[in-house]
Every structure is written in C-alpha cells, then in structure tokens.
Amino acid sequence: MATARNLLFDLSGKVALITGSTRGIGKATALMMAAAGARIVVTSRKQDACDAAAAEINKAGGEAAPISCDVADKAQVLAMADKALAVWNRIDILVCNAAISPHHGPLHEISEEQIDRLLTTNVKNQLLLCNKVIPGMAARKHGAVIVVSSIAAFKGTRRIGGYAITKAADIQMVRSLALEWADKGVRVNGIAPGLIRTDLARALWEDPKRLAAALQAYPMGRIGEPEEVASVALFLAAPAAAFITGQTLIVDGGSTIANVYS
C-alpha cells in the first residue's frame, strides 16, 4: 500500500523530458525520476548515448524513449519536443539541464562566436523549449519545469564569466515564467549546483591541487555528487513541492554562504 510519504514523491503516470540526460546530473535525474514512476525522454547529442541510457532505465523496470538532440540547434530542439509528444502525447515535467561552457578565461578574451553560442544554447533555446512545452502543461492545469543554473550566477568569476552570465539569465527566466504560468497550474523552478562530480568539471576535480584549492570554499570539505542534485530535481517535480514556484534552490554544500577567510 502506498504511504503518504512516498506519494509526495510519486511521479507515476508523468512524462519527464530531461535534456542532457545521458551523463552527470541529467542522467542521475532520469534514473531517479524513472524510479519514482515517470516515463523518461532521454536526450543528448549522440543517439548511441541516448540508446544506452534509455536501455539502462528500461532494464531497471522503467520506461524511457531515446531521442537525440543538439540543444545548440533550434530546429533540433523543437523537433525533439514534437517527437517526445508523438511517443507519449504529453510532457508533464521538463528539466532544462544541458548547457555549454566553451570559453575558459577572462571576458575580455571571449569571442563573438562564443558569446553567440553561449546565449543561444544556454538561454534562447531553453526559453524556446519552455515556450513549446509549457502550453500543453497549462492545458492540463499541471506541470513542472526545472532549469539547472549554477552558483556561478551569484559570483564574479575570472574563468567562466560567459557561462555565469547565461546562468544568471536562466534564474531570471525561471522567475518570469513562474509568474506567467502560476495560475495555470505550472510551476517553474531552478537549481543552482556548486561544484559537482560531472564531466563538465572533470578537469578540476581530477587535479588534486586545483581540487584542494576549490575545497577551501566548501565548508563540507567535499564536492557534490550528481545524485545530490537529482534528488532536488525530483523534489521540485513531485507533489512534495506543490507550493513552490519561481525559486532557485542552491545545492552547493554551503559554498555560497562561506567566508573563506573565517
């Protein structure tokens, strides 16, 4: 018999589309939401990676459909949403997780092409995907959108300034979309992870010296794991978060509240 506790996190009957869901935070979120009963649309650039992640979910007793998509390409993003709707006729949960960070260095060295890529992939195409999917949620008077931002949105940075700009924009997108759709039963929230053990941050956490320096700003003395972000995504998608919208939850082991000099 289902208990009140697990019903709060039950996603049975829901369809979740998760971008960048073949590795890292996205894959952890796909596995966790599938375990909670959701049917998953697995998507990333490479079809073979999508097939493998979907097969893993299906083997574990879940349901997943693999649909490749390069989120840098507007046409592919919109086509991916149409293909997902063709498979299950609905999208109840949208997790905008995929992002790029093509420039590492000061902003005065970033190229115009890199600026365009960052804004198109991390902001514009995410908004277009939201605008494509949310009206269907609103028609059913129920839906949850989760945008994965970053604590880089709250801090100055010498190395990933372009990425940080787009992640700050994502947080404002969350606020505005939340206001626009709240009365239609659609909740829009964000997650701002700190340093997480993903491929995007691999160069840092695999280098002992760089990792030790980074951990000076982490009171818990360690970096996060993808599952620790995925669990927050599950919470925001589930009935447990029914009265939360327009918020960005920070998942960073205390980094943003720490004074490294104390």
N, C-alpha and C positions, 0 to 999 in steps of 0.2 A: 504494500500500500504506500502511495506517495505521501510524504510528510510535508508539513508547511515549510520546513527548512529547504528541502530540495526543490519544491515548487517555485520558490523565489528565484531559483537559478535554472529553471526548466525552459529549454528552447524548443521543445517538441513541436513539430509542425511548421517551424520557421525555416526560411531560406536565408542563408548568410553569404553575401558576396564579399570576399576579402582580397584586396589587391596585394600583390607581393607575398603570396601565401605558400610559397614552396620552400622557404627557409626562414630562419630567425623568428622575429616577433610574429610575422604573418602566419607562418606555419604553426607555431605554438598556439596561436589564436584559433586557427582552423581545427586543430586536433581537439582543443578544449571545448569549442562550441559544438563540434560533432559529438563529443562525449556527452554534452548536455542535451542532445537530441536534434540539433539543427542539421539541415541538409546544406552542404557547403559547395559554393562555386570557388574552385581553386584557380587562381590566375596569376601568371607571371609571364615574362617574355618568351621563355622556351617551352614548347609543347611537351617535350620529354620530361622536363622537371614537373610540369603540371600533372602529367600522367602518373608519375611516380608518387607524388604527394596524394593524389586522389586515390590511387591504389592502396596506399597505406591506411587511409581513412576507411575505405570500403572493407579492407581486410579486418579491421578492428570492429566491424559491425555498423559503421556509419554509412552515410550516403554522400558522395561527392561527385561533381562533374568538373572535368578539367577543361579550361578554356584559356588558351594563350592570348596574351595582350601586352603590347608595349605601351605603358601609360604615358610615354612621351608623345604618342601619336593619337591625336584627337579622334580620327576616324576609327582606329582600333578600339579606343576606349568606349565609344558609343556602340560600336558593333558588338563588343564583348557584353555590354549590358543587354542588348537585344537577344544575343544567344542565350544568356542566362535566363531571360524571361521565356524564351522558347522552350527551355528544358523544364522549368518548374512553374512558369506562369506567374511568378511573383518574386519579389525581393523584399524581405522583412527587415533585414539587418545589412547595412553597408559599412564596411570597415575600409577606410582610405588609408592604407598603410605604406604602399610603395612610394619611394622617393629617391632622388638622386643627390649626390654631392660632388660635382665634377671639379670644383676648384678648391684647393687647399693652399691658403696663403692670404696675404692682405688684400682688402677690397680694391686698392688702387692698382692691383695687378690682374684683376679679373677681366676677362674678355667680354665683348658684347655678345658673342655667340654663347658663352657660358651663362651670362645673365638671362638670355632668352630661354635657354634650356631649363634653367632652374625655375623660372617663373611659369613656363609652360607646363612642365611636368609636376611640380610640387604645389602649384596653386591653380592655374587656369583649368587644367584638365580634371583636377579633383572637383572643382566647382561645377564643371560641365557634367561630370558623372553624378554628382549630387542632384543637379537640376534634372537629370534624366530619370533618376530612380525615385526621388522623394515624392513626386506627384502620385505614383502608384501606392506608396505607403499612405499618403494623405487620403486617397480614395477609400482605403480600408480602415481609416482612422487609427492606424497603429504602425509604428516603425521606429527604428533606432539607427542613427548614423554616428559613427565613431571615427574621428580624424586623428591619426597619430602625428603629433607635433614633436617637440623636443625641448629640453630645458635650455637649449641654445637660444630659444626665443626670448628668454628673460635676461640674458647676459651679453656683455660685449665679448667678442672673440677675435683673435688675430689670425686665425687659420680658416674658419668656416663661416665667414661673415655672410656670404651669399646664401648659403643654406639656412643660416639663422634668420635672415630676412624673410625667407619663404615660410619658415616655421612660425614666425610671429604673425604673418598674414593668415596662416591656417587657423590660428586661435581666434582672430577676428572673424574669419569666415564662420567658425563654429557659433560665435555669439549671434551674428546676424541671421544665419539660417535658423537657429533655435527660436529666435523671436518670430520669424516669418511663418514657421510651421507649428508652433506650440499648440495653437487652438485646433489643429487638425490631427492631434494625437501623435505627432512625430517628434521625437527627442533627438537633439544633436549635441554631442559632447566630444571632448578631445582628451587625449592622453599625452603628457609630456614626459617621456622617459629620460633618465640620465644615461650614464654610460652602461650599456648592456652588452652582453657577450654575443654579438652578432658579427656577420661578415663585414658590415659597414665599418665597424670599429676594430676589426681584427688587427690591423697594423699597430694599434695602441696596446690592446690587452695581451698581445703575444710578445711585446717588447718589455722585458722586466723593468728596465729603467724608466721608460715612459709610463708604464702602469703604476709603478711606485710613486712617481710624481703626481699622477692623476688622483691616486687614492688619498693624497693629502687633503683633498676637498670632500672626501666621503667619510662621514662620521662612523658609518657601519664597518668601514675597513675593507670593503669588497665592492665589486661591480655587480650589477643586476643580471638576472637570467631571463631569457625570453618568456618563460612561463610566468614570471612575476609581473610582466606587463600584460600578457594574455589573460591572466585572471582578472585584471581590472577591466579589460575589454568585455569579458564575459559578464561581469557585474553590470557594466553600463548598458549592455544589450538586453539584460534579463529583467523580469518583473521587480527584482530587488531594487532597481534604480528608477522605478516608475515616476518619481517626483523630482528627478534630476535632469536638467537640460541647460545648455548654454555654458557648461563648466568645462574646464580643462584640469584634469587630475594629474598632479605631479607624482611620478614614480621614480625616485632618484636616491633612495637611501639617506635622505637628509642633506644632500649636497647643496641645494639652493638656500637652505637656512643656516648653513655652516659658515663660521668665520675662521678662515684658515690660520689666522694669526692668534686665535684664542687658545 
